[in-house]
Amino acid sequence: MKRNVLLTALLLMVVALIPLSAKGGSDVSSADLEAPVTLMIWTHEDPNRTVLEKRLIDEFTKLHPNVTVDYQTYPSSKMRELLTVAFSANQGPDIFNQNQSVIRQFVLEGRTAALDPAWIDEKNIKNVVDRYIPGALEAVELDGQIYGLPLEYTNLCMFVNKAIFRSAGLDAEKDYPKTWEDVMALSEKLVIRNGEIITRRGFDFRYPSYTQQFLPMVEQLGGKLVSDDGRKAVIGDQAWIQFFEYMRQWGPKGKNLGGPTYVAARTAFDMNKNEIAMSESGLYQEARMKASNPEFFNSGDWMIVPYPQFKNAVREKAGDIACHYYLVNSQISKAKQIWSWRLVDFMLSHSEDYLTEVNLVQPTYKLFNSETFKAIPYSDVFLHDMERGNLVYYGPSSSAINDKMKAAVESAMLQGEDPARVLEKFRKEVQDILDQE
């Protein structure tokens, strides 16, 4: 009897000392995991999301009293710089979020921790991948490992003001644009000017997001920003020249239909002051419209349609998708990595709360199959376009290349420069960037 008690005690001691590698591929002991730990999160400012995430963090820490969380928010425009400086000094936060173009470089540099699926009670990586629609994890996958989970997934579709269409003798349900040629023709019918100043636009682009907004238009025509091997810049002259010519016709030296000097199209659309008939934005724009102009939101006088295609498109391509991911610092202890991943997984498991309270879409089958998602007007349009879109370009120098694309588009659109010359200069600038990577 005494011998059995001793054996049992010895077995319990051995079990307590067994590293968690048997359960999660880690050499962290149970004692390490049970020790008090403080996790620091850096994330970009979003008042509504802050309220939700602080509530979720409170729920998590009540379930795990040994965990404390220091939640810090910063302006989105400053996050990249702050993270770069912090990581270079080995002082990065335990958990952070960033968009696909920034975090890809962190993944390649080894600054982010790979997810062990056992840490979040999954048997294997495939089970984690299978939560998400195809392509959603592309920017955080490397060598069969996952280095981040999606916080928000945003593609652009076209919002249409039915009343403005009616004022021009058009039926939005039938006459909404299917092609980019339709967009220009309709804009010519809908535009109102006071001299050269436009007082009502038919449509206008989302100018700050040049690669997200414009690159899919080029890709529809068979063009590419960068070759598949990442070495050659700006592929497909015919596609690029057609695109730059379209933008030249759009601008003040062409048909004078819009431009970046006017009020942002999505903002003007929500105000519903007869200033614009069509704009592009994400699903979140519905909630913004509802908050800023509930009368218009409830009027039934707006609709959402898919991203247009060129008539001579060689590839069906919808608007590109911007994604923010939550990631974990690879420089912290293994115990912190485990708790960080568990917290990230816990927060992101509440995708319907993120949708209803923050208007953010997470690309999970669970969310897309939910009644909550299906109940949002035109959510099916966004979902269908997601299946035809890709992540916004996220190469190592994506920010610099976006700036060069901005300059190229505006030289054609605002200055009326010859598309062939715009292309020549743009290609050289992007090639120089690629050669320096």
C-alpha positions in Angstrom: 0.0 0.0 0.0 2.7 2.4 1.0 4.7 1.4 -2.1 1.7 2.3 -4.4 1.4 5.7 -2.7 5.1 6.4 -3.3 4.8 5.3 -6.9 1.8 7.5 -7.5 3.6 10.4 -6.0 6.6 9.8 -8.1 4.5 9.6 -11.3 2.8 12.9 -10.4 6.1 14.6 -10.0 7.3 13.2 -13.3 4.2 14.3 -15.1 4.5 17.8 -13.6 8.1 18.0 -15.0 7.3 16.8 -18.5 7.7 19.7 -20.9 4.7 20.7 -22.9 6.3 19.4 -26.0 4.1 16.4 -25.7 1.1 18.6 -25.9 2.2 21.6 -27.9 5.6 21.3 -29.4 7.1 23.5 -26.7 9.7 23.1 -24.0 7.8 25.2 -21.5 6.8 23.6 -18.2 3.5 23.8 -16.5 5.0 25.9 -13.8 6.3 28.4 -16.4 2.8 28.7 -17.9 1.1 29.1 -14.5 3.4 31.9 -13.5 2.2 35.5 -13.6 2.7 37.1 -17.0 2.0 40.5 -18.5 1.3 40.8 -22.2 1.7 44.1 -24.0 -0.4 44.7 -27.1 0.2 47.5 -29.6 -2.6 48.2 -32.0 -3.8 51.0 -34.2 -6.5 53.4 -32.9 -10.1 52.5 -33.4 -12.4 53.7 -30.6 -15.1 51.1 -31.2 -12.6 48.2 -31.5 -10.8 49.4 -28.3 -14.1 49.0 -26.3 -14.7 45.5 -27.7 -11.1 44.3 -27.3 -10.8 45.6 -23.7 -14.0 43.7 -22.9 -12.7 40.5 -24.5 -9.4 40.9 -22.7 -11.2 41.3 -19.4 -13.1 38.1 -20.1 -9.8 36.3 -20.9 -8.0 37.4 -17.8 -10.9 36.3 -15.6 -10.5 32.9 -17.1 -6.7 33.0 -16.7 -6.0 35.1 -13.5 -2.2 34.7 -14.0 -2.4 36.8 -17.2 -2.4 40.7 -17.2 -2.7 42.7 -20.4 -1.2 46.1 -21.2 -3.3 47.3 -24.1 -1.9 50.3 -26.0 -3.2 52.1 -29.1 -1.3 54.3 -31.6 -2.2 56.2 -34.8 -2.2 53.8 -37.7 0.2 56.2 -39.6 2.8 55.8 -36.8 2.6 52.1 -36.2 5.1 50.9 -38.8 7.8 53.4 -37.6 7.1 52.5 -33.9 7.3 48.8 -34.5 10.5 49.0 -36.7 12.3 51.1 -34.0 11.1 48.9 -31.2 12.1 45.6 -32.9 15.5 46.9 -33.9 16.1 47.5 -30.2 14.6 44.1 -29.2 11.9 45.9 -27.3 8.9 45.1 -29.5 5.4 44.4 -28.0 4.3 40.9 -27.3 1.3 41.2 -29.6 0.8 43.7 -32.4 -1.3 44.3 -35.5 -0.4 45.6 -38.9 -1.4 45.4 -42.5 -0.2 42.8 -45.0 2.5 44.9 -46.6 4.2 45.7 -43.3 3.9 42.4 -41.5 5.2 40.4 -44.4 8.6 41.9 -43.9 8.5 41.2 -40.2 7.6 37.5 -41.0 10.5 37.2 -43.5 12.9 38.8 -41.0 12.0 36.3 -38.3 10.5 38.8 -35.9 7.2 37.0 -35.6 6.5 33.8 -33.8 5.0 30.8 -35.6 1.8 29.4 -34.2 1.9 25.9 -32.7 -1.7 24.8 -33.3 -1.8 22.8 -30.0 -1.5 26.1 -28.1 -5.0 27.0 -29.3 -6.4 23.5 -29.0 -6.1 22.6 -32.7 -4.6 19.3 -33.8 -2.7 20.6 -36.8 -2.0 23.7 -39.0 -4.5 22.5 -41.6 -7.3 22.8 -39.0 -6.3 26.5 -38.5 -6.0 27.2 -42.2 -9.4 25.6 -42.8 -11.1 28.2 -40.7 -10.4 30.8 -43.4 -11.3 31.4 -47.0 -8.6 30.8 -49.6 -5.9 33.4 -49.6 -6.7 35.0 -46.3 -3.5 33.8 -44.6 -1.2 34.3 -47.6 0.8 37.2 -46.2 1.5 35.4 -42.9 2.3 31.9 -44.2 6.0 30.8 -44.6 7.4 27.3 -45.1 4.2 25.6 -43.9 3.9 27.7 -40.7 1.4 30.5 -39.8 2.7 33.7 -38.3 -0.5 35.7 -37.8 -4.3 35.6 -37.8 -6.6 38.1 -39.6 -8.2 40.9 -37.7 -9.9 42.6 -40.6 -10.3 41.9 -44.3 -11.6 44.7 -46.5 -12.4 44.7 -50.2 -14.0 47.5 -52.2 -17.4 47.4 -54.0 -19.3 50.2 -55.6 -22.0 52.1 -53.7 -24.8 53.6 -56.0 -27.2 56.4 -55.2 -30.5 55.5 -56.8 -32.1 58.9 -56.4 -29.3 60.7 -58.3 -29.6 58.1 -61.1 -33.4 58.8 -61.3 -32.7 62.5 -61.5 -30.7 61.9 -64.7 -33.4 59.6 -66.1 -31.6 56.4 -65.2 -32.7 53.3 -63.4 -29.9 52.3 -61.0 -31.2 48.7 -60.8 -30.8 48.3 -64.6 -28.2 50.9 -65.5 -25.6 50.5 -62.8 -22.1 50.1 -64.3 -20.8 46.7 -65.1 -17.7 47.9 -66.9 -15.2 50.7 -66.5 -16.4 52.0 -69.8 -19.9 52.2 -68.2 -18.5 54.1 -65.3 -17.1 56.8 -67.5 -20.2 57.0 -69.8 -22.5 57.2 -66.8 -20.3 59.8 -65.1 -20.6 61.9 -68.2 -24.4 61.8 -67.9 -24.4 62.4 -64.2 -21.7 65.1 -63.7 -22.7 68.7 -63.1 -20.2 71.5 -63.3 -20.0 75.2 -62.5 -17.5 76.2 -65.2 -14.6 73.8 -64.8 -15.5 73.1 -61.1 -17.4 69.8 -60.6 -20.4 70.3 -58.3 -21.7 66.7 -58.8 -19.5 63.7 -59.7 -20.9 60.6 -61.3 -18.2 58.5 -59.7 -14.7 59.1 -58.3 -11.9 56.8 -57.2 -10.4 56.1 -53.8 -7.3 58.0 -54.3 -5.2 57.4 -51.1 -5.2 53.6 -51.9 -3.5 53.6 -55.3 -2.3 50.0 -55.5 -5.6 48.7 -54.0 -7.8 50.8 -56.2 -6.0 50.8 -59.5 -3.8 47.7 -59.8 -6.8 45.4 -60.2 -7.9 47.5 -63.2 -4.5 46.8 -64.9 -4.6 43.1 -63.9 -8.0 42.8 -65.6 -6.2 43.7 -68.8 -3.4 41.2 -68.3 -0.8 43.6 -66.8 1.3 43.0 -63.7 3.1 45.3 -61.3 5.9 42.8 -60.7 6.9 39.6 -62.4 6.2 36.3 -60.7 9.8 35.9 -59.7 9.8 39.4 -58.2 12.6 40.7 -60.3 11.0 42.5 -63.2 8.8 45.6 -62.9 5.6 46.6 -64.7 4.7 43.8 -67.1 2.3 44.2 -70.0 2.7 47.5 -71.9 -0.7 47.4 -73.6 -2.6 46.9 -70.3 -0.7 49.7 -68.6 -1.1 52.1 -71.5 -4.8 51.5 -71.7 -5.1 52.1 -68.0 -3.1 55.3 -68.0 -5.1 56.6 -71.0 -8.3 55.9 -69.1 -7.0 58.0 -66.2 -6.0 60.7 -68.6 -9.5 60.9 -70.0 -10.9 60.9 -66.4 -9.0 64.0 -65.3 -9.4 67.7 -65.9 -7.4 67.7 -69.2 -9.7 65.0 -70.5 -13.4 64.6 -69.7 -13.0 66.3 -66.3 -15.0 63.8 -64.2 -13.2 63.8 -60.9 -9.9 63.9 -59.1 -8.1 63.8 -55.7 -8.7 67.5 -54.9 -12.4 66.9 -54.3 -14.0 65.6 -51.0 -13.3 61.9 -50.6 -16.0 60.1 -52.6 -17.1 57.8 -49.8 -17.6 60.8 -47.5 -19.6 62.8 -50.1 -21.7 59.7 -50.8 -22.8 59.3 -47.2 -23.7 63.0 -46.9 -26.2 62.5 -49.8 -26.1 66.2 -50.8 -26.3 65.5 -54.6 -22.5 65.7 -54.8 -21.7 62.1 -56.1 -23.7 59.2 -57.4 -21.2 56.4 -57.0 -18.2 55.6 -54.8 -16.2 52.6 -53.7 -15.7 51.4 -50.1 -15.8 48.4 -47.9 -18.6 46.8 -46.1 -17.8 48.9 -43.0 -19.1 51.9 -44.9 -22.6 50.9 -44.3 -22.2 51.3 -40.6 -20.6 54.7 -41.1 -23.4 55.8 -43.3 -25.9 54.6 -40.8 -24.2 56.6 -38.0 -23.6 59.8 -40.0 -26.8 59.9 -42.1 -29.4 57.4 -40.8 -32.2 58.9 -42.9 -30.3 58.1 -46.1 -29.3 54.7 -44.8 -32.9 53.8 -44.1 -34.2 55.3 -47.3 -33.6 52.4 -49.6 -32.2 54.9 -52.1 -28.7 53.2 -52.3 -27.4 49.9 -53.4 -24.0 48.1 -53.7 -22.8 46.4 -56.9 -19.6 44.5 -57.8 -16.3 46.0 -58.8 -16.5 46.8 -62.5 -14.5 45.1 -65.3 -13.0 46.4 -68.5 -14.9 45.3 -71.6 -11.8 43.8 -73.1 -10.6 42.2 -69.8 -8.6 39.0 -70.2 -9.1 38.2 -66.5 -12.0 38.6 -64.2 -10.5 40.5 -61.2 -12.3 42.3 -58.3 -10.9 44.9 -56.1 -7.9 44.0 -54.0 -8.2 43.2 -50.3 -6.5 45.0 -47.4 -5.9 42.9 -44.4 -4.7 43.6 -40.9 -3.3 40.7 -38.8 -2.5 40.1 -35.2 1.0 38.7 -34.7 3.2 37.6 -31.8 6.8 38.7 -31.1 9.3 35.9 -31.7 11.8 37.6 -29.3 9.8 37.0 -26.1 9.8 33.9 -23.9 8.0 30.7 -25.1 5.6 31.0 -22.2 4.7 34.5 -23.4 4.3 33.4 -26.9 1.9 30.7 -25.9 -0.3 33.1 -23.8 -0.1 35.7 -26.6 -1.4 33.3 -29.2 -4.1 32.1 -26.8 -5.3 35.7 -26.3 -5.2 36.5 -30.0 -7.2 33.3 -30.7 -9.7 34.1 -28.0 -10.3 37.7 -29.2 -10.6 36.7 -32.9 -13.0 33.8 -32.1 -15.6 36.6 -31.5 -15.9 37.5 -35.2 -19.6 38.3 -35.0 -18.9 40.8 -32.2 -16.2 42.5 -34.4 -18.7 42.7 -37.2 -21.7 44.1 -35.2 -19.7 46.4 -32.9 -16.8 47.4 -35.0 -17.9 46.7 -38.6 -14.8 44.6 -39.3 -15.0 41.5 -41.4 -12.8 38.5 -40.5 -12.5 36.0 -43.4 -13.7 32.9 -41.6 -16.3 30.4 -42.9 -17.9 30.6 -39.5 -18.6 34.3 -40.0 -19.7 34.2 -43.6 -22.1 31.4 -42.8 -23.6 33.2 -39.9 -27.0 34.9 -39.9 -25.3 38.0 -38.6 -23.2 38.4 -41.8 -26.0 37.4 -44.1 -28.4 40.0 -42.5 -26.1 42.9 -43.6 -27.4 44.5 -46.8 -25.4 43.5 -49.9 -22.9 41.4 -47.8 -23.3 38.7 -50.5 -21.8 41.2 -53.1 -18.7 41.8 -51.0 -18.3 38.0 -50.4 -18.6 37.2 -54.1 -16.0 39.9 -55.0 -13.6 38.6 -52.3 -13.5 35.3 -54.2 -12.2 37.2 -57.2 -9.7 39.4 -55.4 -6.2 39.2 -54.0 -4.4 40.8 -51.1 -3.2 44.3 -51.9 0.5 44.1 -53.1 2.7 43.5 -50.1 6.3 43.3 -51.4 9.2 44.6 -49.2 9.0 48.0 -50.8 5.2 48.2 -51.2 4.9 51.6 -49.6 7.5 53.2 -51.9 6.0 51.5 -55.0 2.5 52.8 -54.0 4.0 56.3 -53.9 5.4 55.8 -57.4 2.1 54.6 -58.7 0.4 57.6 -57.2 2.8 59.9 -59.0 2.2 58.0 -62.3 -1.6 58.0 -62.1 -1.7 61.7 -61.3 0.8 62.7 -64.0 -1.6 61.1 -66.5 -4.8 62.2 -64.9 -4.0 65.7 -63.7 -1.2 66.7 -66.0 -2.5 64.9 -69.1 0.9 63.3 -69.8 1.3 60.8 -72.6 0.5 57.3 -71.3 3.6 55.8 -73.0 5.9 58.3 -71.3 4.2 57.7 -68.0 4.7 54.0 -68.4 8.4 54.4 -69.3 9.1 56.5 -66.2 7.0 54.4 -63.9 8.7 51.2 -65.0 12.1 52.6 -64.4 11.3 53.9 -61.0 9.8 50.6 -59.8 12.6 48.6 -61.3 15.1 50.7 -59.4 13.2 50.0 -56.2 13.2 46.2 -56.9 16.9 46.2 -57.7 17.7 47.7 -54.3 15.6 45.2 -52.3 
